[in-house]
Amino acid sequence: MRVSLQWLQELVTAPGEALAVEALAERLSLAGFEVDGIEDLAAQAAGVVVGYVRDRQPHPNADKLSVCVVEVGAPEPLQIVCGASNVRAGIHVPVALVGAHLPAVNLTIKPAELRGVPSSGMICSLAELGLNAEADGIAVLEELLESVPAVGAPVGPSLGLDDQVLELAITANRPDGLSMQGIAREVAALVGGQTCFVMPAPAVTASELPVDASDRAAMEEGGLFSLTALEGVKVGPSPRWLQQRLVKAGIRPINTVVDITNLVMLETGQPLHAFDRARLAALSGGQAKVASVGLRQARAGERFTTLDGSEQALTPEALVVTYGGRAIALAGVMGGAEEAVSDNTTAIWLEAAVFAPQSVRRSARSVGLRTEASSRFEKGLPLENTLTAADRAVELFQELCGAQVVERWLHQRPQAPAVPLQLRRDALHNLLGPVQEGEELGDLSDGQILQTLTALGCTLVETPDGEGWQVTVPPSRSMDLQREVDLIEEVARLVGYDRFACHLPDPLEPGGLEPAQQVERRLRRQLCATGLQEACSMSLVASAPGRIPLANPLLADYGHLRDNLHGELLAAARRNLQSGQAGFWAFEMGQVFSATGERHLLVGVICGERRAERWTSSGKPQPLSYGQARGVLQQALASLAIPCEDRPLQDHALLHPGRAAQIVVEGRPAGWFGQLHPEQAQTLDLPDSTHLFELELGALLTAATRRNRSQPAFAPFATVPASERDLAVVVSADCRSADLLQVIRKAGKPLLEHAELVDRYTGDQLADGQCSQAFRLRYRDPERTLTDEAVEQAHAAVQAALEKQLGAQLRA
C-alpha cells in the first residue's frame, strides 16, 4: 500500500512534528505496518524550475534540434538546445538547471555543446520527472495546469512532486490497512491525533434487487450486491489533484468515472466498478433491465475479454457477474472490455458488492490475474462500509461529472447485530503490566486506553459495575477485533510495547513437562533405541476418497488433509530400498483427519534388515520374521510398563490375513500390527517381509500415565534362589497363548514370579486341530528358599487350572 503523506495529513490532525515522515515510519513499523521504503517525490524535481520560452530558432547544424532562449528568473536568460518537436516560443516549461540530478532517468545536468551550440540546462518532459506521459515531447505547463506559477519558481509543487510516499507491507489480518481511512485511524491512534474525514450522507434509498434463487445464493455467499444507476454523466480527464493522488498510489489515471472508483477504493478500501448502461442495453436489444443482472460460476471454456484487452477462457472456478446470462465482469477481479465506460458514456450502473474471499481468490488464480480490487476482496471486506463507499463515489460523480442519481438496487444477506466486547480494566493491567513513565511504574491510565481505542473508531461505554467498558468495534476492524484479548493487544501495540516494564510473573513458578509429554518423549527415545528412525511427513496430501479438502489450497497436490500415516512411510520405504538401502525402519507420531474428527497416531514400518554384519549369514539377507518384528515393537512398548495383548486379526485390507494381530491395551483395542499383505507388497514394490503397526497414541499415554505405572515401584533385590519349571500342554489350535498365560499367572499366585511362552508346535505327533504350547515358569518366595514340594504343589495348581478352564492336557 502506497500512502501519500500529504493525503494522510489531510485525514489526520496531530500535534507538532508527529507526522514527520521518519518518525511516522518508525512508529508504523513497530506497530505492525512495516515500512518497506520511503519515496521522496521532491527529489524527482529538485533543481527544476518554471521556465518561459522567449524565443525558439532552428539549430544551424541539425534539422531536429531547436535553440531556445528560456527565462528562468535569473538576471540573464539561458540558451538551451532542445530536441522536442512541440517546443515553441511563448510557452512555460519545466527547466532542469545546471547541477540538477533527475533520478527518473539517472541524469545530472551539465553545461554542454550540441553540434557546436552551447546549452545550459534542459527542458524536461513528464517522463524525465518520473511522471506518466500520455504524449511525447516536453511538458507544456499551460496544458497541464490551471494556473502557471511564476517564472523561476520550483515546478515540483505544481506537478505534485512535493510529497513523500510510504510503501507499507499490509498483513493478511489487516484489510483495513489497504485504505487511507484505515491508515489514518491507525496513525491517529499512534500519535494521539484525531481523524477528520466525514462519512457521506446516503445518496438514495435502495430497493430490492430482483434476482432468481441461484443468483441470490451466490450474492449471499459474499454478503451484499448493489447497483446504483446514474445519468447525465460527463466523461473526460480527471482534475489534476485526482490524477496526482492516483499516480502517487501507483494507479494510472483513465477518465473521471474510472478514476473516481479507484480513488474511493484507495480512500475506503472498497472496490467499485462502473458499467456503461447503454452497452448493457445493447446486449439485450432494448433498454437495460436490472433483472437481467446475475452472479454465477463461469462455464468451462466460456470466453471473456477483460478490461486490459486479454481474452480469457474461463473455468468453473471463476465467479462472474452476468447480464442476460452473458459474463460482463470477473467478480472482484476485473470488468469486461465490452461493457466498459468510454468517452461517450452518459449513464452508468455503479456496482458496489462484497464477494466471498475464497471465491475471488479462486477466480483471480484461474485467470492468472491479481488486481488492486482482488487483493482487497481476498483479505475480506466489511459489509457495513460498502454502501458508504458507493455514496462517496456518487458524491464525487455529482461534483466532478454532473451526474444525477436515478435509483439503487440492493440484495443483502441478513446481518446479526454487532455484540459489544467486554474490556475489563483488571484483565488489561494484569496482562500488560505497568507502564514505564520516567523512573516511575504505574498502570496505563483510563484516558490513554480510551484515546487509543476511540482513535481506531471504537465506541466505549462504562459498565454498570465500573470495572471496565463495553466496546463496540467499527466494521473496518470487526474481522480482527473479536475478543477481549484482541482489544488488549491493540492497546499494547499502539501505546508501544517498549513502554511496558519488563518484569517476571509473580509468583514465579517453575515449569515442566506434563506426565503425558514425558511418556511420549520416553516412547520416542525407546523406539529410536530399538533401531527405528523418526520420520515427519506433510499433513497436506493429494485428493483421495474420504479425505477432507481445504477451502483454499495453495497447490492441488496438497489440497487435502491426510487420513493416514502409513502411506507416506511405505512410499519412503520404497524410495530407500530403490536407492540401495538394505532396510527402512521408521515411525511417525502425528494427527490424521476424517469426517468424524482428529486422531493422534503412532505408526511405524519395519522393512528389510538393519545389521552391522553379514558374516553370520554368509552374506545373505535375513529379513525379520513376524515374531522378531513384533518383538521390536514390544521392546519399545515395554518402557511404558503397560500390559499389551495380541488378538488375531483377519479382515484388515492392508495386512496379511494370517500374520496380523490386534493390540489390546487395558482390555480395549488400541491398534494393530502385522505383515504387509502380499498384494499390497507387490503393488508397492516392497519385500514380503514388510511389517506395519498403528497404535492410538492417546490410549498408550492414558494407560502409561496412570498413577500405579507412572510412579516407579522399588523392590529389594532377591536374595533367595528361584526354581524354574517347563510346562507343555496340548490345546486346540485356535487357543491363544495369552489366554493360557492369563490362567497360569492367576493360578500360580503367590509363588509364580514370571511366565513366558517358549515354544509352539503343530505336526504329525498331534491330532488335527491341536497344538502344543510350552511355557517356562519361575517360582520364588522372597522370604525363604522354596522346597521341591512347595514348587510342585504350585505347579500342580497351574496344571489343574489349565485343564479345568481351557481343557489343556499335559503333553507326554
C-alpha positions in Angstrom: 0.0 0.0 0.0 1.5 3.3 -1.1 0.5 6.1 1.3 0.8 9.8 0.4 2.0 11.8 3.4 0.1 14.9 2.1 -3.1 12.9 1.8 -2.6 11.4 5.2 -2.1 14.9 6.7 -5.5 15.9 5.3 -7.1 13.0 7.1 -5.4 13.2 10.5 -4.8 16.2 12.8 -1.8 15.6 15.0 0.3 17.8 17.3 3.7 19.2 16.4 6.0 17.0 14.4 4.0 13.8 15.0 3.6 13.3 11.2 7.2 13.8 10.3 7.9 11.0 7.8 10.9 9.3 9.5 9.3 9.3 13.0 6.0 8.1 11.5 7.7 5.3 9.5 9.3 4.0 12.7 6.1 4.1 14.7 4.2 2.3 11.9 6.8 -0.4 11.6 6.8 -1.0 15.4 3.0 -1.2 15.3 2.9 -3.9 12.7 2.7 -1.9 9.4 6.2 -2.5 8.2 7.5 0.4 6.0 9.3 -1.1 3.1 10.5 2.2 1.7 10.0 6.0 1.6 9.9 7.6 -1.8 10.7 11.3 -1.7 8.9 12.8 -4.8 10.5 16.2 -4.3 13.9 14.7 -5.2 12.5 13.9 -8.7 12.1 17.6 -9.4 15.0 19.1 -7.3 16.6 21.9 -9.3 13.8 22.0 -11.8 12.1 25.4 -12.1 9.4 27.1 -14.3 10.9 28.5 -17.5 9.4 30.7 -20.2 10.5 30.1 -23.8 11.0 33.6 -25.1 12.4 32.6 -28.4 12.9 29.5 -30.5 15.1 29.2 -33.6 16.1 26.1 -35.7 19.5 24.6 -34.9 22.0 25.7 -37.6 23.6 22.2 -37.8 20.7 19.8 -37.1 17.2 19.6 -38.5 15.6 18.0 -35.4 17.1 20.4 -32.8 16.0 23.8 -31.7 17.9 26.6 -30.0 15.7 28.2 -27.3 16.1 31.3 -25.2 14.5 30.5 -21.9 13.8 32.8 -18.9 14.2 31.1 -15.6 14.0 34.0 -13.2 17.8 34.7 -13.4 19.2 38.1 -14.5 20.1 36.5 -17.8 18.1 34.0 -19.9 19.5 30.6 -20.6 20.3 29.2 -24.1 19.1 25.6 -24.2 19.2 23.2 -27.1 16.1 21.1 -27.2 15.1 18.1 -29.4 11.4 18.1 -28.8 9.1 18.7 -31.7 6.5 20.6 -29.6 8.8 23.3 -28.3 7.8 26.8 -29.3 8.1 30.4 -28.2 5.5 31.7 -25.7 5.1 28.6 -23.5 6.0 27.8 -20.0 8.1 24.6 -19.4 9.9 22.8 -16.6 13.7 23.5 -16.9 16.4 21.5 -15.1 19.2 23.9 -14.2 22.8 23.0 -14.4 23.8 20.8 -11.5 20.3 19.3 -11.1 20.0 15.5 -10.9 17.0 13.7 -12.4 16.6 10.3 -10.7 13.9 9.1 -13.1 16.5 9.0 -16.0 19.6 9.0 -13.8 20.9 12.2 -15.4 22.9 15.0 -14.0 22.6 18.3 -15.9 25.9 19.8 -17.1 26.9 22.6 -19.5 27.2 21.0 -22.9 27.8 21.9 -26.5 25.4 20.2 -29.0 26.5 20.4 -32.7 28.6 23.4 -32.0 25.9 25.3 -30.0 26.3 25.8 -26.2 23.4 24.5 -24.0 22.9 25.4 -20.3 20.2 23.3 -18.9 17.4 21.0 -20.2 13.7 21.4 -20.9 12.1 18.4 -19.4 9.3 16.0 -20.3 7.0 14.5 -17.7 8.8 11.1 -18.1 12.1 12.8 -17.2 10.4 14.0 -14.0 9.2 10.5 -13.1 5.5 11.2 -14.2 3.3 9.3 -16.6 3.3 11.0 -20.0 0.4 10.3 -22.5 2.3 12.1 -25.3 5.8 12.5 -26.5 7.7 15.8 -26.1 8.3 18.3 -23.4 5.8 19.2 -20.7 3.8 22.4 -21.6 2.6 23.8 -18.3 -0.3 25.7 -19.9 -1.7 22.3 -21.0 -1.2 20.7 -17.6 -2.1 23.3 -15.0 -5.0 25.6 -14.5 -2.6 28.4 -13.5 1.1 28.6 -14.2 3.4 29.5 -11.4 5.8 32.5 -11.7 8.9 32.0 -13.8 11.8 30.7 -11.7 9.5 29.1 -9.1 10.1 25.4 -8.3 7.9 23.3 -10.6 7.6 20.3 -8.2 4.7 21.5 -6.1 2.5 22.3 -9.2 3.1 18.8 -10.5 2.6 17.0 -7.2 6.3 16.4 -6.7 6.4 17.9 -3.2 5.2 14.8 -1.3 6.6 11.7 0.3 5.1 8.3 -0.2 5.4 5.4 2.3 5.4 1.9 1.0 3.6 -0.2 3.6 3.5 -4.0 3.9 0.0 -5.0 4.8 -0.6 -8.3 6.6 -3.5 -10.6 5.8 -5.3 -9.9 9.1 -5.5 -6.2 8.5 -7.5 -5.5 5.4 -8.3 -2.0 6.8 -4.6 -1.2 6.1 -5.5 -1.2 2.3 -7.4 2.1 2.7 -6.3 5.6 3.5 -9.1 5.8 6.1 -7.8 2.7 7.8 -4.2 4.0 7.9 -5.5 7.4 9.1 -7.2 5.7 12.1 -4.0 3.8 12.8 -1.8 6.9 12.7 -4.3 8.9 14.8 -4.1 6.2 17.5 -0.3 6.1 17.3 0.4 9.8 17.6 -2.5 10.8 19.7 -4.3 12.7 16.9 -7.8 12.8 15.5 -9.2 11.7 12.2 -11.1 14.4 10.3 -13.0 12.7 7.5 -16.8 12.8 7.3 -18.9 9.9 6.1 -21.2 10.9 3.2 -25.0 11.0 3.5 -27.0 8.2 1.8 -27.4 9.0 -1.8 -30.7 7.3 -2.3 -33.0 4.7 -0.7 -32.3 1.2 -2.0 -35.0 -1.1 -3.4 -34.7 -4.9 -3.5 -32.6 -6.2 -6.4 -34.8 -8.7 -8.4 -32.7 -11.9 -8.7 -33.6 -15.6 -9.0 -32.7 -18.2 -6.4 -29.3 -19.3 -7.8 -28.1 -15.7 -8.1 -29.4 -14.9 -4.6 -27.4 -17.8 -3.1 -24.2 -16.6 -4.9 -24.8 -13.0 -3.7 -25.5 -14.0 -0.2 -22.3 -16.1 0.0 -20.4 -12.8 -0.2 -23.0 -10.8 1.7 -24.0 -7.9 -0.4 -24.6 -6.8 -4.0 -25.8 -3.4 -5.1 -26.2 -1.3 -8.3 -26.7 2.4 -8.4 -28.0 4.0 -11.6 -26.6 7.5 -12.5 -27.5 9.6 -15.6 -26.1 12.7 -17.1 -22.5 11.6 -16.6 -19.8 13.6 -18.4 -16.7 11.6 -19.0 -13.4 13.3 -19.5 -10.0 13.8 -18.0 -10.0 13.9 -14.2 -8.9 17.1 -12.3 -5.2 17.4 -11.7 -5.5 16.7 -7.9 -7.3 13.5 -8.5 -4.8 12.3 -11.1 -1.9 13.1 -8.8 -3.4 11.1 -5.9 -3.8 8.1 -8.2 -0.3 8.4 -9.6 1.2 8.6 -6.1 -0.7 5.4 -5.2 0.7 3.6 -8.3 -2.5 3.7 -10.4 -2.7 5.1 -13.9 -5.5 7.8 -14.5 -8.0 6.8 -17.1 -11.1 9.1 -17.1 -13.3 10.7 -14.5 -15.6 7.7 -13.9 -12.8 5.1 -13.6 -10.6 7.5 -11.6 -13.4 8.2 -9.1 -14.0 4.5 -8.5 -10.2 4.0 -8.0 -10.0 7.0 -5.6 -12.8 5.7 -3.5 -11.2 2.3 -3.4 -7.9 3.9 -2.1 -9.9 6.0 0.3 -12.3 3.5 1.8 -10.8 0.1 0.8 -14.0 -0.8 -1.1 -13.5 -1.7 -4.8 -16.2 -0.4 -7.1 -17.0 -0.9 -10.8 -19.0 1.1 -13.3 -20.9 -0.4 -16.3 -21.9 1.6 -19.3 -25.7 1.3 -19.2 -26.1 1.8 -23.0 -23.7 -1.0 -23.8 -25.6 -3.3 -21.4 -28.8 -2.4 -23.1 -27.3 -3.3 -26.5 -26.7 -6.8 -25.3 -30.4 -7.3 -24.7 -31.5 -5.3 -27.7 -33.6 -2.8 -25.8 -33.5 -0.9 -22.5 -31.2 -2.1 -19.8 -33.1 -4.2 -17.2 -31.7 -4.7 -13.7 -33.5 -8.1 -13.5 -31.0 -9.4 -16.2 -28.1 -8.9 -13.8 -26.9 -12.2 -12.1 -23.9 -13.9 -10.4 -22.7 -17.4 -11.2 -19.7 -19.6 -11.7 -18.3 -19.5 -15.2 -18.9 -22.3 -17.7 -15.9 -24.4 -18.8 -14.4 -22.7 -21.9 -16.5 -19.6 -21.7 -14.8 -16.7 -23.5 -14.4 -13.4 -21.8 -12.3 -10.3 -22.7 -11.1 -8.3 -19.7 -10.5 -4.5 -19.5 -6.8 -4.9 -20.3 -7.8 -6.4 -23.7 -6.7 -10.0 -22.9 -9.1 -12.8 -23.9 -9.7 -15.4 -21.3 -11.0 -19.0 -21.5 -12.8 -19.3 -18.1 -13.2 -22.3 -15.9 -15.9 -23.1 -13.3 -13.5 -21.8 -10.6 -14.2 -18.2 -11.9 -17.1 -16.2 -10.4 -18.7 -13.9 -13.0 -21.2 -11.1 -12.9 -23.6 -11.6 -15.8 -26.2 -9.7 -17.8 -28.7 -11.7 -19.7 -26.6 -14.8 -19.0 -23.5 -13.3 -20.5 -20.4 -12.7 -18.4 -19.7 -8.9 -18.1 -17.1 -9.0 -15.2 -14.9 -11.3 -13.2 -16.4 -10.7 -9.8 -14.0 -8.9 -7.6 -11.1 -9.1 -10.1 -11.7 -7.1 -13.3 -14.5 -5.8 -15.5 -15.2 -6.7 -19.2 -13.9 -4.6 -22.1 -17.3 -4.6 -24.0 -19.2 -3.0 -21.2 -16.5 -0.6 -20.0 -17.1 3.1 -19.6 -15.9 5.2 -22.6 -15.8 8.9 -23.5 -19.3 8.6 -25.0 -20.8 7.2 -21.8 -23.7 9.2 -20.4 -25.3 6.7 -18.0 -23.7 4.1 -15.7 -24.6 1.4 -13.3 -22.2 1.5 -10.3 -21.6 -1.9 -8.7 -20.7 -2.0 -5.0 -20.5 -5.5 -3.7 -18.8 -7.8 -1.2 -17.7 -11.2 -2.7 -16.5 -14.2 -0.7 -12.7 -14.0 -0.3 -12.2 -17.6 -1.3 -14.3 -17.1 -4.5 -12.3 -14.1 -5.6 -9.0 -15.8 -4.8 -10.0 -18.8 -7.0 -11.2 -16.5 -9.8 -8.0 -14.5 -9.8 -5.9 -17.6 -9.8 -7.9 -19.3 -12.5 -7.1 -16.5 -15.0 -3.7 -15.5 -13.7 -4.7 -12.0 -12.7 -4.1 -10.1 -9.4 -5.5 -6.6 -9.2 -5.9 -3.9 -6.6 -9.5 -5.0 -6.3 -8.8 -8.7 -5.9 -6.1 -8.1 -3.3 -8.7 -6.3 -1.1 -11.5 -8.8 -1.6 -9.2 -11.7 -0.8 -8.5 -10.3 2.6 -12.1 -9.7 3.4 -14.3 -6.6 3.5 -16.9 -5.5 6.0 -20.5 -5.2 4.6 -21.2 -2.1 6.6 -18.7 0.0 4.6 -19.9 -1.0 1.1 -22.9 1.4 0.6 -20.9 4.2 2.4 -18.2 3.8 -0.3 -20.9 3.9 -3.0 -22.4 7.1 -1.5 -18.9 8.6 -1.5 -18.5 7.8 -5.2 -21.9 9.2 -6.0 -20.9 12.4 -4.2 -17.8 12.7 -6.5 -19.8 11.8 -9.6 -22.2 14.6 -8.8 -19.3 17.1 -8.1 -17.0 16.2 -11.0 -19.2 14.6 -13.7 -22.5 16.4 -13.1 -24.3 13.1 -12.6 -27.8 12.6 -11.2 -28.8 9.6 -9.1 -31.7 7.7 -10.5 -32.2 4.6 -8.4 -30.3 2.0 -6.3 -31.0 -1.8 -6.1 -29.7 -3.9 -3.3 -29.6 -7.5 -2.2 -28.0 -8.2 1.2 -27.6 -11.2 3.5 -29.4 -10.7 6.8 -26.9 -9.5 9.4 -26.9 -10.2 13.2 -26.5 -7.1 15.3 -22.9 -6.5 16.5 -22.4 -7.6 20.1 -20.1 -5.3 22.2 -17.0 -6.7 23.6 -16.3 -6.5 27.3 -12.9 -5.0 28.2 -12.1 -5.4 31.9 -9.7 -2.9 33.4 -8.0 -5.6 35.7 -7.6 -8.0 32.8 -5.8 -5.4 30.7 -3.5 -4.4 33.6 -2.7 -8.0 34.6 -1.9 -9.0 31.1 0.2 -5.9 30.1 1.8 -5.0 33.4 2.9 -1.5 34.4 3.9 1.3 32.1 7.4 2.9 32.5 7.0 6.7 32.9 10.5 8.0 33.5 11.6 6.5 36.8 8.0 5.6 37.8 6.0 2.5 37.2 2.2 2.6 37.0 -0.9 1.2 35.3 -1.9 2.5 32.0 -4.4 5.4 32.5 -8.0 5.1 31.5 -7.6 8.2 29.4 -4.9 6.7 27.3 -6.9 3.5 26.9 -10.0 5.5 25.8 -8.0 7.7 23.5 -6.3 4.7 21.8 -9.4 2.7 21.1 -11.5 5.8 20.2 -9.0 6.8 17.6 -9.5 3.4 16.0 -13.2 4.1 15.7 -14.3 2.1 18.7 -17.1 3.3 20.9 -16.6 2.7 24.7 -19.3 2.7 27.3 -18.5 2.3 31.0 -20.0 -0.9 32.5 -22.5 -0.5 35.4 -20.1 -2.1 37.9 -17.3 0.3 36.9 -14.8 -2.5 36.2 -14.4 -1.8 32.5 -16.1 -0.9 29.3 -18.4 -2.3 26.7 -16.6 -1.8 23.4 -18.3 -1.5 20.1 -15.8 -2.3 17.3 -16.1 -0.4 14.0 -16.9 -2.5 10.9 -13.5 -1.9 9.4 -11.9 -3.7 12.4 -14.5 -6.3 13.1 -12.5 -9.1 11.4 -9.6 -9.0 13.8 -11.0 -7.5 17.0 -13.3 -10.3 18.1 -12.2 -11.0 21.7 -11.2 -9.1 24.8 -7.6 -10.1 24.4 -7.7 -8.6 20.9 -8.6 -5.3 22.3 -5.8 -5.6 25.0 -3.3 -6.5 22.3 -4.4 -3.5 20.2 -3.9 -1.1 23.2 -0.4 -2.6 23.8 0.6 -2.4 20.1 -0.5 1.3 19.7 0.8 2.5 23.1 4.1 0.8 22.3 5.4 -2.5 23.6 8.7 -0.7 24.5 6.8 1.4 27.1 5.7 -1.5 29.2 8.1 -2.5 32.0 10.0 -5.8 31.9 9.0 -7.9 34.9 8.7 -11.6 35.7 5.4 -13.2 36.8 4.7 -13.0 40.5 4.7 -15.6 42.0 7.4 -17.2 39.8 6.6 -20.9 39.3 8.9 -23.4 37.6 7.6 -25.1 34.5 7.9 -28.7 33.4 6.6 -31.4 31.2 3.2 -33.0 31.8 3.3 -36.7 32.5 1.8 -37.5 29.1 4.6 -35.4 27.5 7.2 -37.2 29.5 5.8 -40.6 28.4 5.7 -39.6 24.8 9.3 -38.5 24.8 10.3 -41.7 26.5 8.5 -43.7 23.9 10.2 -41.7 21.1 13.6 -42.4 22.6 12.9 -46.1 23.1 11.7 -46.5 19.5 14.9 -45.0 18.3 16.9 -47.2 20.6 15.3 -50.3 19.0 16.5 -49.2 15.6 13.7 -47.1 14.2 14.2 -43.6 12.9 11.6 -40.9 13.5 10.0 -39.5 10.3 8.0 -36.4 9.7 5.7 -36.2 6.7 3.4 -33.5 5.3 -0.1 -33.3 6.8 -1.4 -32.0 3.4 -1.8 -34.6 0.7 -3.4 -35.1 -2.7 -7.0 -35.9 -3.3 -8.4 -39.3 -2.5 -11.9 -40.6 -1.5 -12.8 -39.8 2.1 -10.2 -37.1 2.6 -11.2 -33.6 3.8 -10.5 -30.9 1.2 -9.0 -27.5 2.1 -11.2 -24.5 1.3 -8.3 -22.7 -0.4 -5.3 -24.9 -1.1 -2.1 -23.3 -2.4 -1.3 -26.4 -4.6 -3.7 -29.0 -6.0 -1.3 -31.8 -4.9 -1.5 -30.6 -1.3 -5.2 -29.7 -1.1 -6.5 -32.3 1.4 -5.8 -33.3 5.0 -4.2 -36.7 5.4 -6.3 -39.6 6.7 -3.4 -42.0 7.4 0.3 -42.0 8.2 1.4 -45.3 6.8 1.0 -44.3 3.2 3.9 -41.9 3.2 6.0 -44.3 5.3 5.5 -47.1 2.8 6.4 -44.7 0.0 9.6 -43.7 1.9 10.5 -47.3 2.4 10.2 -48.0 -1.4 12.4 -44.9 -2.2 15.0 -46.1 0.3 15.1 -49.7 -1.0 15.3 -48.5 -4.6 18.3 -46.3 -3.7 20.2 -49.3 -2.5 19.5 -49.3 1.3 19.2 -52.7 3.0 16.2 -51.7 5.0 13.9 -49.0 6.3 12.8 -48.9 9.9 10.9 -45.8 10.8 8.0 -44.4 12.8 5.9 -41.3 13.0 3.7 -39.7 15.6 1.1 -37.3 14.2 -2.5 -36.4 13.6 -4.8 -37.8 10.9 -8.2 -36.3 10.0 -11.5 -37.7 9.0 -15.2 -36.6 8.9 -15.5 -37.9 12.5 -12.6 -35.9 13.9 -8.9 -36.0 14.6 -6.8 -38.9 15.8 -3.3 -38.9 17.2 -1.4 -42.0 16.0 1.9 -43.8 16.3 2.6 -45.6 13.0 5.7 -47.5 12.0 7.2 -49.6 9.2 9.8 -52.3 9.6 11.0 -53.2 6.2 14.2 -55.2 5.3 17.0 -55.6 7.7 19.3 -53.3 9.7 22.5 -55.1 10.7 26.1 -54.1 11.2 27.5 -57.5 9.9 26.6 -60.3 7.5 29.2 -62.9 8.3 26.8 -64.9 10.4 24.5 -65.4 7.4 27.3 -65.9 4.8 26.4 -62.6 3.3 22.8 -63.5 2.7 20.0 -61.1 3.8 18.0 -62.2 6.8 14.7 -60.3 6.9 12.8 -60.3 10.2 10.1 -62.9 10.8 6.7 -61.9 12.1 7.7 -62.7 15.7 11.0 -60.8 15.5 9.4 -57.7 14.1 6.7 -57.9 16.8 9.4 -58.2 19.3 11.0 -54.9 18.1 7.7 -53.1 18.8 7.2 -54.8 22.1 10.7 -53.8 23.2 9.8 -50.2 22.8 6.4 -50.6 24.5 8.0 -52.3 27.4 9.3 -48.9 28.5 5.7 -47.8 29.2 5.1 -50.7 31.6 1.6 -51.3 30.2 0.0 -54.7 29.6 -0.4 -55.5 25.9 -2.3 -58.4 24.5 -2.3 -59.7 20.9 -5.6 -61.0 19.4 -5.9 -62.5 15.9 -6.9 -60.0 13.1 -8.3 -61.4 9.9 -10.1 -58.7 8.0 -7.6 -55.9 7.6 -7.2 -55.0 3.9 -3.6 -53.8 4.4 -2.3 -56.8 6.3 -1.6 -60.5 5.7 -4.7 -62.3 6.9 -2.7 -64.9 8.8 0.0 -62.7 10.2 -1.8 -59.8 11.8 -2.8 -59.0 15.3 -5.0 -56.5 17.1 -3.1 -55.0 20.0 -5.2 -54.6 23.1 -4.3 -52.3 26.0 -6.1 -52.5 29.3 -8.8 -54.6 27.6 -9.5 -52.2 24.8 -8.3 -52.3 21.2 -5.5 -49.7 20.8 -4.2 -50.6 17.3 -2.8 -53.3 15.1 0.4 -55.0 14.0 1.0 -57.2 11.0 2.9 -58.2 7.9 2.0 -56.3 4.8 -0.5 -58.1 2.5 1.3 -59.8 -0.4 -0.8 -57.9 -2.9 0.0 -54.6 -1.3 3.7 -55.5 -1.2 3.7 -56.4 -4.9 1.8 -53.2 -5.8 4.2 -51.0 -3.8 7.3 -53.0 -4.9 8.3 -53.9 -1.3 9.6 -57.2 0.1 7.0 -59.6 1.5 8.7 -59.3 5.0 7.4 -55.7 5.4 5.7 -55.2 8.8 3.4 -52.3 9.8 1.9 -51.1 13.1 -0.5 -48.4 14.0 -1.4 -47.5 17.6 -3.7 -44.9 19.2 -1.2 -42.7 20.9 -3.9 -41.4 23.3 -4.7 -44.9 24.6 -1.0 -45.6 25.2 -0.4 -42.3 27.0 -3.5 -42.7 29.1 -2.5 -46.2 30.2 1.1 -45.3 30.8 0.3 -42.2 33.0 -1.9 -44.0 35.5 -0.6 -43.5 39.0 0.3 -47.1 39.5 2.5 -47.1 36.4 3.8 -43.5 36.2 5.4 -43.7 39.6 8.2 -46.3 39.7 7.9 -49.0 42.4 11.1 -50.2 44.1 11.7 -53.7 45.3 14.7 -55.3 47.1 17.0 -57.5 45.1 16.1 -61.1 45.5 18.4 -62.9 48.0 16.9 -66.4 47.6 17.2 -68.7 44.6 14.3 -69.2 42.1 13.1 -72.5 40.8 12.1 -72.9 37.1 9.8 -75.4 35.6 8.7 -76.0 32.0 5.1 -76.8 31.2 4.0 -78.1 27.8 0.2 -78.5 27.2 -1.8 -79.7 24.2 -4.7 -77.4 23.4 -6.9 -76.5 20.5 -5.0 -74.9 17.6 -7.2 -71.7 17.9 -6.4 -71.4 21.7 -4.4 -68.2 22.3 -1.3 -68.2 24.3 -2.5 -65.0 26.0 -5.4 -66.9 27.4 -3.2 -69.6 28.7 -0.8 -67.1 30.3 -3.7 -65.4 32.0 -4.8 -68.6 33.6 -1.2 -69.6 34.5 -0.5 -66.2 36.2 -3.7 -66.3 38.2 -3.4 -69.9 39.3 0.3 -69.6 40.2 -0.1 -66.9 42.8 1.6 -66.1 45.1 4.8 -68.0 44.3 4.8 -67.6 40.5 7.2 -64.8 39.6 7.3 -65.0 35.8 5.8 -67.0 33.0 6.5 -66.8 29.3 5.8 -68.8 26.1 8.9 -70.6 24.8 7.6 -72.9 22.1 4.5 -73.6 19.9 4.4 -76.9 17.9 2.0 -78.4 15.4 2.7 -81.5 13.5 2.2 -85.2 12.8 2.7 -86.2 16.5 -0.5 -84.3 17.4 -4.1 -84.7 16.2 -5.6 -82.4 13.6 -6.7 -79.1 15.1 -4.4 -79.3 18.1 -1.1 -77.7 19.0 1.4 -77.9 21.8 2.4 -74.7 23.7 5.3 -74.8 26.1 5.8 -72.3 28.9 8.7 -71.6 31.2 7.6 -70.7 34.8 9.7 -69.2 37.5 8.7 -69.6 41.2 10.2 -67.7 44.1 9.3 -66.9 47.7 11.1 -63.6 48.7 11.2 -64.8 52.4 12.6 -68.3 52.1 14.1 -70.9 49.8 11.4 -73.0 48.2 11.4 -76.7 48.6 10.6 -79.1 45.8 7.3 -80.0 47.5 6.2 -76.3 47.5 7.1 -75.8 43.9 5.4 -79.0 42.8 2.3 -78.0 44.7 2.1 -74.6 42.9 2.9 -76.2 39.6 0.2 -78.8 40.0 -2.3 -76.0 40.8 -1.4 -74.3 37.5 -1.9 -77.6 35.5 -5.2 -78.2 37.2 -6.5 -74.7 36.3 -5.4 -75.1 32.7 -7.2 -78.4 32.4 -10.4 -77.1 34.1 -10.7 -73.8 32.3 -9.2 -74.4 28.9 -9.2 -78.2 28.5 -5.4 -78.3 28.3 -3.8 -81.7 28.6 -0.2 -82.2 29.7 1.9 -83.2 26.8 3.7 -86.5 27.4 
